[in-house]
Amino acid sequence: MSACGSVKKVVVKDIPLQEQEQVLDKYKDRLVWTRVTLHDMGDGPSIPRDEEVKIADVAMHYKGSVTVQTLKRKDKIVQGLELSRPLTPEKIDAKLADLFWFDDPTIRHVKFIRKYGKKTAQAIMDHQLFAGMSPEAAMDSWGPPIQKQVNEQGAYERWIYPTDTPKKTKALDLKDGKVLRWDE
């Protein structure tokens, strides 16, 4: 009897149905631009950065996924969100913000000019980096890394990114809060 009393019930509750409908209303059929290269969870095609796509669905089970359709080729892919449980609208919003730009490229460019100046804004729009660039600008240029490696002192960081070639990566090195070097 005493062993039964030590068992704890663990309940993982995901997004309630009403909130799921709100997430779908917010994103379904919305036109967005890819911030990173999207890879289909199956054997489907990839969609490159800066392509305008329509969000067809946001799945809120397991680790989540988003289905998008290209406007020109009408390709449909399912991109995994890889979210930790329990799923929440906030986690979905944050992950979709990592995958997509919600502003038109022209508006985005103007915002980057105001925020960083012309040189940095153009580098971001061209997905380029330069030595001395801020981490925030580098993130806007290359998107969020799949992994960050930070030394104990925090002065040196390495950001790892996927490439268009499966199972191959590229890296960005930062030192003292500035871009130091990168490989592509």
C-alpha positions in Angstrom: 0.0 0.0 0.0 2.7 2.5 0.8 4.3 2.1 -2.7 1.0 3.1 -4.3 0.9 6.3 -2.2 4.3 7.5 -3.6 3.1 7.4 -7.3 2.6 10.9 -8.6 0.2 11.7 -11.4 1.8 13.8 -14.1 -0.7 15.4 -16.5 0.6 17.3 -19.5 -2.1 19.6 -20.7 -1.7 21.1 -24.1 -3.6 24.0 -25.7 -7.3 24.0 -24.9 -9.6 23.7 -27.9 -10.8 27.3 -27.8 -7.2 28.5 -27.8 -6.3 26.1 -30.7 -9.1 27.8 -32.7 -7.6 31.2 -31.9 -4.1 30.1 -33.1 -5.6 28.8 -36.3 -7.6 32.0 -36.9 -4.5 34.0 -36.4 -2.3 32.1 -38.9 -4.4 30.0 -41.3 -4.4 31.4 -44.9 -1.9 34.2 -43.8 0.7 35.2 -46.4 4.2 35.3 -44.9 7.8 35.2 -46.1 10.2 32.4 -45.1 12.9 33.6 -42.7 14.9 30.3 -43.0 14.9 27.4 -45.4 12.0 25.1 -44.6 12.4 21.4 -44.8 9.5 19.0 -45.2 9.1 16.4 -42.5 8.7 13.7 -45.1 10.3 13.5 -48.5 8.8 16.7 -49.9 10.8 19.6 -51.3 12.5 22.4 -49.3 11.4 26.1 -49.5 14.2 28.6 -49.6 14.5 31.8 -47.5 12.5 34.9 -48.5 9.9 33.0 -50.5 6.3 34.2 -50.0 4.1 31.3 -48.8 0.6 30.8 -47.4 0.2 29.1 -44.0 -2.3 26.2 -44.7 -2.4 24.7 -41.2 -0.8 24.8 -37.7 -0.9 21.3 -36.1 -0.9 21.4 -32.3 -0.2 17.8 -31.4 3.1 16.0 -30.6 5.8 18.7 -31.0 3.7 20.8 -33.4 4.0 21.5 -37.1 3.1 24.1 -39.7 2.0 23.3 -43.2 2.8 26.0 -45.9 2.1 26.2 -49.6 4.2 28.1 -52.1 2.4 30.6 -54.2 4.2 29.9 -57.5 4.7 26.2 -57.6 1.9 25.2 -55.3 4.3 23.0 -53.3 3.0 22.0 -49.9 5.4 21.1 -47.1 5.0 20.3 -43.4 7.7 21.8 -41.2 8.1 20.4 -37.7 8.1 23.0 -34.9 10.0 20.7 -32.4 8.3 22.4 -29.4 8.6 21.0 -25.9 5.4 19.9 -24.1 3.1 21.3 -23.1 2.4 23.2 -26.2 1.1 26.8 -25.7 0.1 29.6 -28.0 3.1 31.6 -26.8 5.5 28.8 -27.8 3.8 28.5 -31.2 4.0 32.3 -31.8 7.7 32.4 -30.9 8.6 29.4 -33.2 6.6 30.8 -36.1 8.3 34.2 -35.6 11.6 32.3 -36.0 10.5 30.7 -39.2 8.6 33.5 -40.9 8.7 37.2 -41.6 5.2 38.7 -41.2 6.2 42.0 -42.9 6.5 42.7 -46.6 10.2 42.8 -47.6 10.1 46.5 -48.5 8.6 47.4 -45.1 11.1 45.1 -43.4 14.0 46.8 -45.3 12.8 50.3 -44.1 12.6 49.0 -40.5 16.1 47.6 -40.7 17.4 51.0 -42.1 15.8 52.8 -39.2 17.1 50.3 -36.7 20.7 49.6 -38.0 21.5 52.1 -40.8 21.8 51.5 -44.6 24.9 49.2 -44.7 23.7 46.8 -42.1 20.1 46.8 -43.4 21.3 45.9 -46.9 23.5 43.1 -45.5 20.5 41.7 -43.6 18.3 41.8 -46.7 21.1 40.0 -48.7 21.6 37.5 -45.8 25.2 38.6 -45.5 27.4 39.2 -42.4 30.4 41.4 -41.7 32.9 41.5 -39.0 31.7 43.7 -36.1 28.0 43.2 -36.8 25.8 43.0 -33.7 24.4 39.6 -32.7 20.9 41.0 -33.2 21.6 42.1 -36.8 23.3 38.7 -37.4 20.1 37.0 -36.1 18.0 39.1 -38.5 20.4 38.2 -41.4 20.7 34.5 -40.9 17.8 33.7 -38.6 17.9 31.8 -35.4 20.6 29.1 -35.0 19.8 25.5 -34.4 22.4 25.4 -31.6 24.4 27.9 -29.6 27.7 27.1 -27.9 28.9 29.5 -25.3 32.1 29.4 -23.3 32.0 29.8 -19.5 32.9 33.5 -19.6 30.3 34.2 -22.3 32.8 36.2 -24.3 32.9 33.7 -27.2 29.8 32.1 -28.9 29.4 29.8 -31.8 26.1 29.6 -33.5 25.3 26.6 -35.7 23.0 26.8 -38.7 21.6 24.2 -41.1 22.4 24.5 -44.7 20.4 23.6 -47.8 22.4 20.3 -47.9 20.8 17.8 -45.4 23.0 17.0 -42.4 25.5 19.7 -43.2 25.9 22.9 -41.1 27.6 26.3 -41.1 28.8 28.3 -38.2 29.0 31.9 -37.0 31.5 32.9 -34.3 30.9 35.9 -32.1 33.4 37.5 -29.6 32.6 40.1 -27.1 29.1 40.7 -28.6 30.3 41.2 -32.2 30.5 38.9 -35.3 34.0 37.7 -35.6 34.0 35.1 -38.5 31.7 32.7 -40.2 31.7 29.9 -42.7 29.1 29.0 -45.3 
